[in-house]
């Protein structure tokens, strides 16, 4: 295994398209055999201004301080047991020489947004990097949005369940039940959902 490293600087991405000047802050790990393609790829990344590290073979665990992985995808490399590659923690930009069913399936599993064809040429590398980073950021933004929505739905369900308990046990209307939860929350300086959770837990205890 060989490992060459440059300066370690984090690449901070926003929701807007990646400015080219920030590529100088991009830490790229090239997981590729030390052959002509690997050398051409590393040289092109250095010309772009990226901070480049190289490693081969595929490591057993996800690398630290890495913004983008450029990976040689072949049937041989895919036979290596490296589950972290498919967890989508770090954007992966594949380098492919063939377009057979095995490779296409691997690209889908890697959630690849672009590819670099081999033999590697200078044309297209920059565009593939920018596209991969932008799409990866959009995917992260969507995931955060979905989690926020799921969190809101969970809170709403909790409050509704607590209101139902008050409606059933105290004969309150839905508005009165919510006002009762809100008043308790204000008195105890707690969020309404915390009061609702406490009520649900207390009811569950006595139901048992």
N, CA, C and O of each residue as an XYZ file, in Angstrom:
832
protein
N       0.849     -1.181      0.000
C       0.000      0.000      0.000
C       0.887      1.234      0.000
O       1.892      1.279      0.710
N       0.523      2.231     -0.789
C       1.257      3.485     -0.793
C       0.330      4.590     -0.353
O      -0.867      4.557     -0.639
N       0.869      5.559      0.334
C       0.060      6.663      0.823
C       0.871      7.932      0.703
O       1.916      8.077      1.336
N       0.385      8.852     -0.113
C       1.032     10.141     -0.254
C       0.014     11.196      0.121
O      -1.152     11.106     -0.264
N       0.437     12.168      0.850
C      -0.534     13.139      1.364
C      -0.063     14.557      1.125
O       1.131     14.845      1.042
N      -1.064     15.445      1.015
C      -0.805     16.867      0.954
C      -1.379     17.508      2.191
O      -1.658     16.815      3.169
N      -1.565     18.830      2.176
C      -2.129     19.509      3.330
C      -3.552     19.022      3.575
O      -4.298     18.747      2.635
N      -3.918     18.918      4.851
C      -5.255     18.454      5.211
C      -6.116     19.667      5.551
O      -5.966     20.275      6.611
N      -7.005     20.003      4.645
C      -7.928     21.097      4.867
C      -9.322     20.631      4.507
O      -9.525     19.908      3.531
N     -10.286     21.062      5.323
C     -11.654     20.621      5.099
C     -12.310     21.455      4.018
O     -12.016     22.640      3.863
N     -13.193     20.828      3.279
C     -13.922     21.492      2.197
C     -15.341     21.708      2.663
O     -16.076     20.742      2.870
N     -15.745     22.955      2.834
C     -17.068     23.287      3.336
C     -17.985     23.584      2.172
O     -17.772     24.537      1.423
N     -19.014     22.755      2.026
C     -19.937     22.911      0.920
C     -21.229     23.549      1.392
O     -21.690     23.287      2.503
N     -21.805     24.377      0.556
C     -23.108     24.942      0.820
C     -24.107     24.401     -0.178
O     -23.810     23.475     -0.933
N     -25.281     24.976     -0.177
C     -26.306     24.518     -1.099
C     -26.136     25.095     -2.500
O     -26.731     24.599     -3.456
N     -25.329     26.133     -2.619
C     -25.118     26.747     -3.914
C     -24.089     25.972     -4.714
O     -23.316     25.211     -4.133
N     -24.053     26.145     -6.058
C     -23.044     25.467     -6.867
C     -21.642     25.746     -6.360
O     -21.337     26.855     -5.920
N     -20.782     24.721     -6.425
C     -19.450     24.799     -5.860
C     -18.589     25.797     -6.628
O     -18.347     25.592     -7.817
N     -18.107     26.891     -5.979
C     -17.200     27.804     -6.661
C     -15.889     27.099     -6.965
O     -15.389     26.327     -6.148
N     -15.338     27.361     -8.131
C     -14.122     26.668     -8.526
C     -12.969     26.984     -7.588
O     -12.093     26.146     -7.377
N     -12.963     28.191     -7.023
C     -11.844     28.558     -6.165
C     -11.775     27.692     -4.912
O     -10.693     27.530     -4.348
N     -12.909     27.126     -4.454
C     -12.892     26.304     -3.251
C     -12.292     24.927     -3.499
O     -12.042     24.189     -2.546
N     -12.056     24.564     -4.758
C     -11.438     23.272     -5.034
C     -10.037     23.192     -4.452
O      -9.526     22.094     -4.232
N      -9.409     24.324     -4.199
C      -8.093     24.313     -3.566
C      -8.173     23.892     -2.108
O      -7.156     23.565     -1.496
N      -9.368     23.898     -1.554
C      -9.570     23.439     -0.182
C     -10.091     22.005     -0.143
O     -10.362     21.467      0.930
N     -10.231     21.394     -1.303
C     -10.822     20.061     -1.392
C      -9.766     18.978     -1.165
O      -8.739     18.945     -1.842
N     -10.033     18.106     -0.213
C      -9.155     16.968      0.052
C      -9.700     15.742     -0.676
O     -10.794     15.266     -0.373
N      -8.937     15.243     -1.627
C      -9.359     14.130     -2.468
C      -8.476     12.919     -2.188
O      -7.249     13.019     -2.191
N      -9.110     11.775     -1.945
C      -8.387     10.516     -1.827
C      -8.579      9.738     -3.119
O      -9.704      9.402     -3.488
N      -7.483      9.455     -3.800
C      -7.526      8.674     -5.037
C      -7.197      7.221     -4.682
O      -6.070      6.906     -4.301
N      -8.182      6.355     -4.811
C      -7.983      4.928     -4.563
C      -7.880      4.264     -5.927
O      -8.885      3.906     -6.542
N      -6.664      4.110     -6.377
C      -6.424      3.664     -7.752
C      -5.039      3.041     -7.822
O      -4.121      3.521     -7.156
N      -4.860      1.981     -8.614
C      -3.515      1.421     -8.781
C      -2.540      2.501     -9.270
O      -2.930      3.439     -9.965
N      -1.274      2.347     -8.895
C      -0.252      3.311     -9.292
C       0.217      3.002    -10.712
O       1.357      2.601    -10.948
N      -0.723      3.209    -11.655
C      -0.404      2.977    -13.058
C      -0.552      4.291    -13.821
O      -0.669      5.354    -13.210
N      -0.547      4.223    -15.138
C      -0.610      5.457    -15.922
C      -1.889      6.241    -15.658
O      -1.858      7.465    -15.530
N      -3.027      5.525    -15.575
C      -4.284      6.221    -15.283
C      -4.243      6.894    -13.923
O      -4.651      8.047    -13.779
N      -3.754      6.176    -12.934
C      -3.673      6.747    -11.590
C      -2.772      7.962    -11.543
O      -3.098      8.956    -10.894
N      -1.645      7.892    -12.225
C      -0.719      9.019    -12.250
C      -1.298     10.210    -13.002
O      -1.139     11.351    -12.571
N      -1.976      9.950    -14.137
C      -2.597     11.037    -14.888
C      -3.687     11.719    -14.064
O      -3.822     12.943    -14.078
N      -4.455     10.910    -13.353
C      -5.535     11.449    -12.541
C      -4.980     12.324    -11.413
O      -5.473     13.428    -11.176
N      -3.954     11.823    -10.721
C      -3.349     12.591     -9.636
C      -2.771     13.907    -10.150
O      -2.935     14.951     -9.518
N      -2.099     13.855    -11.288
C      -1.511     15.062    -11.863
C      -2.582     16.080    -12.227
O      -2.401     17.277    -12.003
N      -3.698     15.617    -12.789
C      -4.777     16.528    -13.155
C      -5.394     17.166    -11.922
O      -5.696     18.359    -11.933
N      -5.584     16.401    -10.868
C      -6.136     16.945     -9.627
C      -5.206     17.998     -9.034
O      -5.666     19.019     -8.523
N      -3.934     17.760     -9.100
C      -2.972     18.730     -8.589
C      -2.979     19.996     -9.429
O      -2.826     21.093     -8.891
N      -3.155     19.863    -10.736
C      -3.251     21.051    -11.585
C      -4.500     21.864    -11.252
O      -4.479     23.095    -11.280
N      -5.592     21.158    -10.936
C      -6.826     21.849    -10.543
C      -6.604     22.605     -9.233
O      -7.214     23.648     -8.998
N      -5.729     22.072     -8.385
C      -5.422     22.703     -7.111
C      -5.906     21.941     -5.902
O      -5.806     22.446     -4.784
N      -6.430     20.737     -6.088
C      -6.927     19.937     -4.970
C      -5.772     19.460     -4.097
O      -4.630     19.359     -4.544
N      -6.099     19.173     -2.847
C      -5.156     18.518     -1.941
C      -5.337     17.007     -2.134
O      -6.388     16.463     -1.796
N      -4.336     16.342     -2.665
C      -4.488     14.966     -3.138
C      -3.724     13.991     -2.260
O      -2.573     14.221     -1.889
N      -4.403     12.892     -1.939
C      -3.753     11.736     -1.327
C      -4.035     10.532     -2.208
O      -5.075     10.475     -2.864
N      -3.136      9.584     -2.231
C      -3.356      8.365     -3.010
C      -3.186      7.147     -2.112
O      -2.377      7.144     -1.183
N      -3.961      6.123     -2.409
C      -3.879      4.895     -1.628
C      -4.326      3.716     -2.466
O      -5.277      3.813     -3.242
N      -3.639      2.613     -2.305
C      -4.018      1.370     -2.954
C      -3.415      0.219     -2.167
O      -2.244      0.282     -1.792
N      -4.189     -0.835     -1.906
C      -5.569     -1.116     -2.357
C      -6.601     -0.358     -1.529
O      -6.264      0.561     -0.782
N      -7.861     -0.755     -1.674
C      -8.948     -0.106     -0.932
C      -8.751     -0.344      0.557
O      -8.551     -1.486      0.970
N      -8.803      0.718      1.386
C      -8.626      0.530      2.835
C      -9.818     -0.183      3.470
O     -10.907     -0.238      2.899
N      -9.587     -0.722      4.653
C     -10.638     -1.464      5.357
C     -11.708     -0.553      5.950
O     -12.834     -0.990      6.186
N     -11.365      0.698      6.189
C     -12.322      1.615      6.809
C     -12.314      2.955      6.093
O     -11.392      3.266      5.338
N     -13.356      3.748      6.340
C     -13.476      5.036      5.675
C     -12.349      5.957      6.109
O     -12.024      6.016      7.295
N     -11.754      6.668      5.181
C     -10.661      7.578      5.536
C     -11.182      8.816      6.244
O     -12.298      9.268      5.991
N     -10.359      9.360      7.134
C     -10.714     10.592      7.827
C     -10.287     11.797      7.006
O      -9.423     11.703      6.133
N     -10.914     12.939      7.305
C     -10.542     14.205      6.667
C     -10.520     14.094      5.146
O      -9.550     14.490      4.500
N     -11.582     13.560      4.589
C     -11.668     13.373      3.139
C     -12.997     13.915      2.640
O     -14.054     13.578      3.172
N     -12.937     14.765      1.605
C     -14.142     15.369      1.041
C     -14.669     14.611     -0.166
O     -15.866     14.651     -0.451
N     -13.785     13.919     -0.877
C     -14.177     13.211     -2.098
C     -13.249     12.028     -2.299
O     -12.042     12.131     -2.083
N     -13.817     10.901     -2.713
C     -13.034      9.718     -3.056
C     -13.179      9.462     -4.548
O     -14.291      9.384     -5.070
N     -12.053      9.332     -5.224
C     -12.068      8.912     -6.623
C     -11.578      7.474     -6.646
O     -10.444      7.190     -6.262
N     -12.438      6.568     -7.097
C     -12.220      5.131     -6.930
C     -12.173      4.405     -8.261
O     -13.061      4.570     -9.097
N     -11.150      3.610     -8.457
C     -11.097      2.716     -9.613
C     -12.096      1.590     -9.398
O     -11.964      0.808     -8.456
N     -13.098      1.508    -10.271
C     -14.139      0.491    -10.135
C     -13.925     -0.581    -11.200
O     -14.115     -0.341    -12.393
N     -13.528     -1.764    -10.745
C     -13.329     -2.921    -11.613
C     -13.903     -4.138    -10.902
O     -14.127     -4.077     -9.693
N     -14.149     -5.234    -11.598
C     -14.616     -6.442    -10.906
C     -13.665     -6.871     -9.794
O     -14.103     -7.406     -8.776
N     -12.372     -6.640     -9.982
C     -11.402     -7.032     -8.954
C     -11.542     -6.175     -7.705
O     -11.541     -6.703     -6.592
N     -11.663     -4.850     -7.872
C     -11.774     -3.990     -6.694
C     -13.100     -4.215     -5.979
O     -13.174     -4.096     -4.756
N     -14.154     -4.543     -6.739
C     -15.448     -4.755     -6.110
C     -15.497     -6.048     -5.314
O     -16.390     -6.231     -4.486
N     -14.553     -6.947     -5.552
C     -14.508     -8.197     -4.780
C     -13.892     -7.984     -3.401
O     -13.950     -8.879     -2.557
N     -13.306     -6.816     -3.160
C     -12.709     -6.504     -1.865
C     -13.812     -6.156     -0.873
O     -14.746     -5.427     -1.208
N     -13.706     -6.671      0.333
C     -14.726     -6.430      1.360
C     -14.487     -5.076      2.010
O     -13.629     -4.940      2.883
N     -15.242     -4.085      1.586
C     -15.137     -2.733      2.150
C     -16.544     -2.142      2.247
O     -16.908     -1.296      1.430
N     -17.344     -2.572      3.234
C     -18.738     -2.125      3.324
C     -18.887     -0.613      3.439
O     -19.912     -0.070      3.025
N     -17.900      0.077      3.986
C     -18.012      1.515      4.194
C     -18.188      2.276      2.874
O     -18.717      3.387      2.862
N     -17.741      1.673      1.760
C     -17.871      2.339      0.470
C     -19.332      2.617      0.112
O     -19.631      3.583     -0.589
N     -20.229      1.772      0.592
C     -21.626      1.846      0.175
C     -22.510      2.554      1.207
O     -23.735      2.534      1.085
N     -21.903      3.176      2.215
C     -22.683      3.883      3.233
C     -22.887      5.352      2.893
O     -23.580      6.062      3.622
N     -22.296      5.819      1.800
C     -22.539      7.159      1.259
C     -22.121      8.262      2.213
O     -22.644      9.374      2.136
N     -21.188      7.976      3.109
C     -20.713      9.012      4.017
C     -19.842     10.032      3.295
O     -19.843     11.212      3.646
N     -19.098      9.581      2.286
C     -18.219     10.439      1.510
C     -18.592     10.283      0.041
O     -18.743      9.155     -0.428
N     -18.745     11.381     -0.703
C     -19.053     11.245     -2.139
C     -17.967     10.456     -2.861
O     -16.776     10.644     -2.612
N     -18.397      9.570     -3.761
C     -17.461      8.733     -4.507
C     -17.620      9.007     -5.997
O     -18.727      8.984     -6.535
N     -16.498      9.266     -6.647
C     -16.461      9.483     -8.088
C     -15.710      8.306     -8.717
O     -14.490      8.216     -8.578
N     -16.407      7.413     -9.399
C     -15.769      6.209     -9.927
C     -14.964      6.486    -11.202
O     -15.302      7.363    -11.997
N     -13.898      5.715    -11.367
C     -13.146      5.649    -12.617
C     -13.446      4.285    -13.225
O     -13.181      3.258    -12.601
N     -13.999      4.263    -14.443
C     -14.400      2.998    -15.048
C     -13.775      2.849    -16.433
O     -13.582      3.822    -17.162
N     -13.468      1.611    -16.763
C     -12.941      1.302    -18.091
C     -13.953      0.516    -18.916
O     -13.890      0.512    -20.145
N     -14.888     -0.153    -18.237
C     -15.871     -0.982    -18.920
C     -17.279     -0.561    -18.515
O     -17.468      0.070    -17.474
N     -18.265     -0.908    -19.335
C     -19.667     -0.652    -19.034
C     -20.440     -1.969    -19.118
O     -21.353     -2.114    -19.931
N     -20.067     -2.909    -18.283
C     -20.791     -4.180    -18.254
C     -21.794     -4.160    -17.096
O     -21.761     -3.243    -16.275
N     -22.686     -5.153    -17.017
C     -23.712     -5.138    -15.970
C     -23.153     -5.063    -14.555
O     -23.750     -4.417    -13.694
N     -22.025     -5.708    -14.296
C     -21.450     -5.685    -12.950
C     -21.029     -4.268    -12.579
O     -21.286     -3.805    -11.468
N     -20.377     -3.582    -13.521
C     -19.916     -2.225    -13.246
C     -21.103     -1.283    -13.074
O     -21.103     -0.450    -12.167
N     -22.110     -1.403    -13.928
C     -23.284     -0.531    -13.832
C     -23.989     -0.725    -12.493
O     -24.410      0.243    -11.860
N     -24.115     -1.972    -12.069
C     -24.743     -2.238    -10.765
C     -23.918     -1.623     -9.638
O     -24.475     -1.085     -8.680
N     -22.592     -1.703     -9.751
C     -21.722     -1.118     -8.735
C     -21.895      0.396     -8.670
O     -21.910      0.972     -7.581
N     -22.025      1.041     -9.821
C     -22.223      2.487     -9.842
C     -23.513      2.871     -9.123
O     -23.568      3.880     -8.421
N     -24.541      2.062     -9.305
C     -25.804      2.328     -8.617
C     -25.644      2.153     -7.112
O     -26.152      2.961     -6.334
N     -24.951      1.115     -6.704
C     -24.756      0.869     -5.278
C     -23.899      1.951     -4.627
O     -24.088      2.285     -3.457
N     -22.962      2.490     -5.392
C     -22.112      3.569     -4.884
C     -22.808      4.919     -4.915
O     -22.277      5.910     -4.413
N     -24.003      4.959     -5.508
C     -24.772      6.200     -5.634
C     -23.962      7.249     -6.380
O     -23.914      8.411     -5.978
N     -23.325      6.829     -7.469
C     -22.460      7.721     -8.233
C     -23.283      8.711     -9.044
O     -24.298      8.348     -9.640
N     -22.841      9.960     -9.061
C     -23.512     11.013     -9.823
C     -22.820     11.271    -11.149
O     -23.418     11.858    -12.050
N     -21.577     10.846    -11.287
C     -20.806     11.034    -12.513
C     -19.706      9.983    -12.513
O     -19.479      9.321    -11.500
N     -19.022      9.824    -13.640
C     -17.901      8.890    -13.732
C     -16.765      9.552    -14.507
O     -16.974     10.499    -15.266
N     -15.559      9.029    -14.296
C     -14.400      9.407    -15.092
C     -14.042      8.192    -15.934
O     -13.687      7.151    -15.383
N     -14.126      8.298    -17.255
C     -13.788      7.149    -18.092
C     -12.280      6.939    -18.183
O     -11.505      7.895    -18.147
N     -11.882      5.697    -18.297
C     -10.476      5.347    -18.520
C     -10.329      4.856    -19.952
O     -11.234      4.207    -20.478
N      -9.187      5.161    -20.597
C      -8.015      5.836    -20.028
C      -8.304      7.278    -19.647
O      -9.047      7.979    -20.335
N      -7.708      7.711    -18.545
C      -7.994      9.022    -17.986
C      -7.369     10.115    -18.848
O      -6.191     10.054    -19.199
N      -8.172     11.102    -19.175
C      -7.714     12.294    -19.872
C      -8.056     13.512    -19.020
O      -8.873     13.421    -18.104
N      -7.453     14.614    -19.311
C      -7.695     15.813    -18.507
C      -9.117     16.334    -18.677
O      -9.708     16.861    -17.735
N      -9.668     16.185    -19.889
C     -11.000     16.707    -20.153
C     -12.052     15.928    -19.361
O     -12.060     14.697    -19.372
N     -12.922     16.640    -18.686
C     -14.051     16.026    -17.994
C     -13.833     15.779    -16.517
O     -14.804     15.588    -15.784
N     -12.597     15.775    -16.053
C     -12.337     15.489    -14.640
C     -12.924     16.583    -13.754
O     -13.614     16.292    -12.778
N     -12.649     17.834    -14.095
C     -13.154     18.949    -13.295
C     -14.668     18.963    -13.253
O     -15.255     19.122    -12.182
N     -15.313     18.799    -14.404
C     -16.774     18.803    -14.448
C     -17.351     17.666    -13.615
O     -18.360     17.848    -12.932
N     -16.727     16.505    -13.663
C     -17.217     15.356    -12.893
C     -17.094     15.608    -11.400
O     -17.974     15.220    -10.631
N     -16.014     16.253    -10.984
C     -15.828     16.566     -9.567
C     -16.908     17.534     -9.087
O     -17.557     17.297     -8.068
N     -17.095     18.628     -9.832
C     -18.073     19.639     -9.426
C     -19.478     19.055     -9.405
O     -20.239     19.309     -8.471
N     -19.832     18.274    -10.425
C     -21.152     17.649    -10.466
C     -21.360     16.719     -9.278
O     -22.415     16.748     -8.644
N     -20.372     15.901     -8.974
C     -20.483     14.961     -7.856
C     -20.670     15.690     -6.534
O     -21.521     15.310     -5.730
N     -19.882     16.735     -6.303
C     -19.983     17.475     -5.046
C     -21.328     18.181     -4.917
O     -21.939     18.167     -3.849
N     -21.787     18.796     -6.001
C     -23.061     19.505     -5.945
C     -24.230     18.553     -5.707
O     -25.116     18.842     -4.903
N     -24.231     17.422     -6.407
C     -25.316     16.465     -6.246
C     -25.284     15.806     -4.867
O     -26.328     15.535     -4.274
N     -24.082     15.555     -4.367
C     -23.959     14.976     -3.028
C     -24.496     15.947     -1.978
O     -25.153     15.530     -1.024
N     -24.217     17.244     -2.152
C     -24.731     18.228     -1.211
C     -26.254     18.310     -1.276
O     -26.915     18.415     -0.242
N     -26.806     18.262     -2.473
C     -28.265     18.290     -2.616
C     -28.894     17.065     -1.957
O     -29.956     17.163     -1.343
N     -28.239     15.912     -2.084
C     -28.753     14.700     -1.443
C     -28.738     14.844      0.072
O     -29.679     14.423      0.746
N     -27.668     15.442      0.616
C     -27.612     15.667      2.062
C     -28.685     16.648      2.505
O     -29.307     16.465      3.552
N     -28.904     17.696      1.702
C     -29.947     18.662      2.048
C     -31.323     18.007      2.061
O     -32.136     18.280      2.943
N     -31.583     17.139      1.079
C     -32.876     16.436      1.041
C     -33.031     15.542      2.258
O     -34.106     15.476      2.855
N     -31.958     14.856      2.624
C     -32.030     13.965      3.783
C     -32.310     14.748      5.069
O     -33.093     14.307      5.909
N     -31.667     15.908      5.217
C     -31.918     16.734      6.400
C     -33.364     17.222      6.416
O     -34.005     17.250      7.466
N     -33.872     17.606      5.244
C     -35.253     18.090      5.157
C     -36.236     16.987      5.540
O     -37.198     17.234      6.266
N     -35.994     15.775      5.055
C     -36.866     14.646      5.378
C     -36.829     14.358      6.878
O     -37.863     14.081      7.485
N     -35.638     14.424      7.474
C     -35.527     14.164      8.913
C     -36.265     15.223      9.719
O     -36.898     14.917     10.730
N     -36.179     16.485      9.261
C     -36.919     17.541      9.962
C     -38.425     17.296      9.877
O     -39.144     17.454     10.864
N     -38.897     16.906      8.681
C     -40.323     16.621      8.520
C     -40.747     15.444      9.395
O     -41.802     15.480     10.030
N     -39.916     14.401      9.423
C     -40.237     13.238     10.259
C     -40.286     13.631     11.726
O     -41.130     13.147     12.481
N     -39.371     14.518     12.127
C     -39.365     14.979     13.515
C     -40.627     15.756     13.854
O     -41.203     15.581     14.928
N     -41.057     16.616     12.934
C     -42.284     17.379     13.168
C     -43.497     16.467     13.244
O     -44.375     16.661     14.085
N     -43.547     15.467     12.361
C     -44.668     14.534     12.386
C     -44.700     13.749     13.695
O     -45.770     13.506     14.255
N     -43.529     13.357     14.176
C     -43.467     12.620     15.438
C     -43.964     13.493     16.598
O     -44.691     13.019     17.470
N     -43.568     14.765     16.600
C     -44.033     15.689     17.644
C     -45.552     15.854     17.571
O     -46.237     15.814     18.593
N     -46.069     16.040     16.357
C     -47.519     16.206     16.188
C     -48.286     14.976     16.661
O     -49.351     15.095     17.267
N     -47.734     13.785     16.379
C     -48.402     12.553     16.835
C     -48.408     12.475     18.361
O     -49.402     12.078     18.969
N     -47.293     12.855     18.966
C     -47.213     12.818     20.424
C     -48.231     13.764     21.054
O     -48.927     13.394     21.999
N     -48.314     14.972     20.535
C     -49.266     15.950     21.080
C     -50.699     15.478     20.860
O     -51.544     15.616     21.744
N     -50.969     14.924     19.690
C     -52.320     14.440     19.417
C     -52.699     13.306     20.350
O     -53.829     13.264     20.836
N     -51.779     12.383     20.611
C     -52.058     11.282     21.539
C     -52.338     11.802     22.948
O     -53.224     11.308     23.645
N     -51.561     12.812     23.350
C     -51.793     13.387     24.678
C     -53.147     14.096     24.737
O     -53.857     13.992     25.738
N     -53.504     14.804     23.687
C     -54.827     15.456     23.652
C     -55.934     14.416     23.731
O     -56.934     14.624     24.418
N     -55.764     13.307     23.037
C     -56.791     12.249     23.069
C     -56.990     11.714     24.484
O     -58.110     11.407     24.891
N     -55.892     11.608     25.224
C     -55.999     11.137     26.612
C     -56.828     12.109     27.441
O     -57.698     11.700     28.208
N     -56.548     13.408     27.278
C     -57.301     14.415     28.036
C     -58.759     14.448     27.608
O     -59.649     14.629     28.439
N     -59.006     14.274     26.327
C     -60.387     14.253     25.828
C     -61.158     13.082     26.426
O     -62.312     13.221     26.831
N     -60.491     11.913     26.472
C     -61.161     10.700     26.971
C     -61.332     10.722     28.487
O     -62.365     10.290     28.999
N     -60.343     11.214     29.198
C     -60.359     11.110     30.660
C     -61.001     12.306     31.347
O     -61.525     12.173     32.453
N     -60.969     13.477     30.707
C     -61.481     14.683     31.363
C     -62.629     15.340     30.594
O     -63.165     16.362     31.022
N     -62.998     14.756     29.470
C     -64.124     15.285     28.722
C     -63.873     16.643     28.099
O     -64.816     17.401     27.872
N     -62.623     16.963     27.820
C     -62.294     18.247     27.223
C     -62.497     18.203     25.711
O     -62.474     17.140     25.091
N     -62.693     19.375     25.145
C     -62.680     19.464     23.688
C     -61.224     19.413     23.218
O     -60.297     19.492     24.024
N     -61.039     19.281     21.911
C     -59.671     19.224     21.401
C     -58.937     20.524     21.675
O     -57.765     20.499     22.052
N     -59.595     21.654     21.495
C     -58.962     22.941     21.777
C     -58.607     23.054     23.266
O     -57.512     23.491     23.619
N     -59.542     22.657     24.129
C     -59.282     22.730     25.573
C     -58.133     21.806     25.973
O     -57.327     22.146     26.840
N     -58.064     20.639     25.339
C     -56.994     19.700     25.655
C     -55.632     20.289     25.277
O     -54.662     20.166     26.024
N     -55.578     20.924     24.114
C     -54.304     21.541     23.706
C     -53.948     22.696     24.636
O     -52.791     22.847     25.028
N     -54.949     23.518     24.990
C     -54.680     24.636     25.888
C     -54.165     24.153     27.240
O     -53.307     24.792     27.850
N     -54.692     23.024     27.703
C     -54.228     22.470     28.981
C     -52.756     22.046     28.881
O     -51.967     22.303     29.791
N     -52.399     21.401     27.776
C     -51.000     21.019     27.571
C     -50.106     22.256     27.473
O     -49.016     22.299     28.043
N     -50.585     23.250     26.743
C     -49.800     24.467     26.561
C     -49.595     25.205     27.884
O     -48.504     25.700     28.167
N     -50.668     25.274     28.699
C     -50.562     25.967     29.982
C     -49.561     25.263     30.894
O     -48.775     25.915     31.581
N     -49.591     23.934     30.899
C     -48.621     23.181     31.699
C     -47.203     23.423     31.197
O     -46.268     23.557     31.987
N     -47.054     23.478     29.885
C     -45.728     23.707     29.312
C     -45.200     25.081     29.697
O     -44.021     25.226     30.017
N     -46.068     26.095     29.667
C     -45.651     27.443     30.032
C     -45.309     27.526     31.516
O     -44.351     28.194     31.905
N     -46.097     26.843     32.336
C     -45.849     26.885     33.778
C     -44.530     26.207     34.134
O     -43.815     26.667     35.025
N     -44.214     25.136     33.455
C     -42.988     24.392     33.749
C     -41.815     24.774     32.844
O     -40.710     24.246     32.970
N     -42.087     25.702     31.936
C     -41.060     26.166     31.010
C     -40.446     24.998     30.226
O     -39.229     24.855     30.105
N     -41.341     24.191     29.713
C     -40.956     23.032     28.909
C     -41.687     23.099     27.568
O     -42.741     23.728     27.474
N     -41.143     22.460     26.528
C     -41.886     22.384     25.267
C     -43.176     21.591     25.454
O     -43.257     20.716     26.317
N     -44.174     21.900     24.647
C     -45.465     21.213     24.746
C     -45.288     19.713     24.558
O     -45.949     18.919     25.229
N     -44.382     19.313     23.631
C     -44.217     17.881     23.389
C     -43.653     17.142     24.600
O     -43.919     15.953     24.776
N     -42.874     17.836     25.439
C     -42.347     17.199     26.652
C     -43.472     16.921     27.641
O     -43.519     15.862     28.265
N     -44.365     17.875     27.771
C     -45.528     17.671     28.640
C     -46.396     16.543     28.095
O     -46.911     15.721     28.853
N     -46.553     16.514     26.772
C     -47.350     15.456     26.145
C     -46.724     14.089     26.379
O     -47.431     13.129     26.684
N     -45.415     13.993     26.241
C     -44.718     12.729     26.476
C     -44.906     12.263     27.912
O     -45.151     11.084     28.165
N     -44.789     13.215     28.865
C     -44.954     12.853     30.276
C     -46.359     12.323     30.546
O     -46.534     11.365     31.298
N     -47.353     12.949     29.932
C     -48.732     12.493     30.115
C     -48.923     11.096     29.535
O     -49.553     10.245     30.163
N     -48.393     10.858     28.358
C     -48.513      9.543     27.718
C     -47.819      8.479     28.544
O     -48.350      7.383     28.722
N     -46.634      8.794     29.051
C     -45.894      7.823     29.868
C     -46.627      7.512     31.166
O     -46.677      6.365     31.609
N     -47.196      8.554     31.769
C     -47.951      8.333     33.012
C     -49.175      7.472     32.745
O     -49.485      6.580     33.534
N     -49.869      7.722     31.654
C     -51.049      6.924     31.302
C     -50.651      5.478     31.050
O     -51.344      4.557     31.482
N     -49.552      5.277     30.361
C     -49.083      3.913     30.073
C     -48.756      3.169     31.349
O     -49.019      1.972     31.463
N     -48.176      3.881     32.318
C     -47.820      3.249     33.598
C     -49.050      2.747     34.321
O     -49.058      1.633     34.845
N     -50.101      3.572     34.353
C     -51.298      3.178     35.090
C     -52.136      2.154     34.332
O     -52.832      1.346     34.946
N     -52.073      2.184     32.994
C     -52.805      1.199     32.207
C     -52.255     -0.181     32.433
O     -53.005     -1.156     32.455
N     -50.927     -0.278     32.607
C     -50.325     -1.577     32.876
C     -50.892     -2.133     34.154
O     -50.517     -3.229     34.570
